[in-house]
Amino acid sequence: MSKKADSPDSTLGGLIDKLTPLKNEFAEAEPLRKVEVLWEIGDHLVQSGMKSSHNTGWKVQERSYISRDMLTKGFQVRTRWPSLEDLHRDLPNLADYSSFRDSFPYIVGSRRPDTATGVRILVALRKGARAEMRTLLGALRGGKAVPRKREVSIEENAALEWLSALLVAVDSFVFEANPEEVCGSRRILSDHQLDWISRACLALAGAIRRSDVGPVPEVLPLPWCELEAQLSFMLSDSRGSRFRSSIDRKRLATVASQLQWCKSMSGLGQLRAAR
């Protein structure tokens, strides 16, 4: 009897399981390790038989915290360097990831220039010669300066850290918590609270107006209560708008939908079975 083929959902779930630890490692990794992580992410895509990261990226992003942009970069890094040895040969002592990020389209992506210029950029990266690299990139951009990354404010950092923690809490609540605590007799959040959190996430995602969120119906338990405290800043028209440009809006819209499914045992069961 032949072995039953894995379903698309189980294959995607297995891929997410492999990619999640790498995604978590990326934020705190040293510069060279960040590029290695991207390569390993791309290698998992290649080993899974993916010919392009585009469609897979959307599917993974819908069901995890892994962004499509990270998958695309990983796939391109893996395509650019067939092995980690090749990567280490070109970038043996990379000390500045921001320089690599700025030069990425020109040494890896679709705007990769002629070989001679590409080699000069890689040499500048290898030496840590940021000024030389910026001059090269400026020439490729037609004399335009390479934009510098905007400094993130203390408030934005605090909001981003908290939002990341909230998404972890949502994931645990939706997919790991005892069903009795989600929608049974010992439930942590009421339907009114779930509705309010869903509307808050939709407002952050830009799907509804701020005025549609309304007041929180009752005191939220930890860690959910921090959402009410942070929401005023996150939805503000000035600094909050800059903050919203750096968050994963598609993920927030997905969270809003997931929380609605958590109102009944049947909905929760379907949600968990679909993951």
LINTADA-V344679 format. One line per field, one symbol per residue. ss: DSSP state (h for helix, s for strand, l for the rest). psi: psi as a letter, one per 20 degrees, with the letter a starting at -180 (. if undefined). Layout:
# LINTADA-V344679
ss: ???
psi: ???
This chain:
# LINTADA-V344679
ss: lllllllhhhhhhhhhhhhhhhhhhhllllhhhhhhhhhhhhhhhhhllllllhhhhhhhhhhllllhhhhhhhhhhhhhlllhhhhhhhllllllhhhhhhhhhhhlllllllhhhhhhhhhhhhhllhhhhhhhhhhhlllllllllllllhhhhhhhhhhhhhhhhhhhhhhlllhhhhllllllllhhhhhhhhhhhhhhlllllhhhllllllllllllhhhhhhhhhhllllhhhhhhllllhhhhhhhhhhhhhlllhhhhhhhhhhl
psi: pqppqqqhghggghgghhhghgghhghjqrghhghgggghghhhgghijpiqifghgggghhjajpqhggggggghghhgohrhggghghmhlpiohhggghighiigaikpaqggggggghggghikngggghgghhghjkiqqppqpppprggggggggghghghgggggggihqphhigjbhkqhprhggggghghghhghijhrqhiigrqphrpqrqjhhhgghhhgghjqiehhhhghijrnhhghhggggghhhjiqggggggghhi.
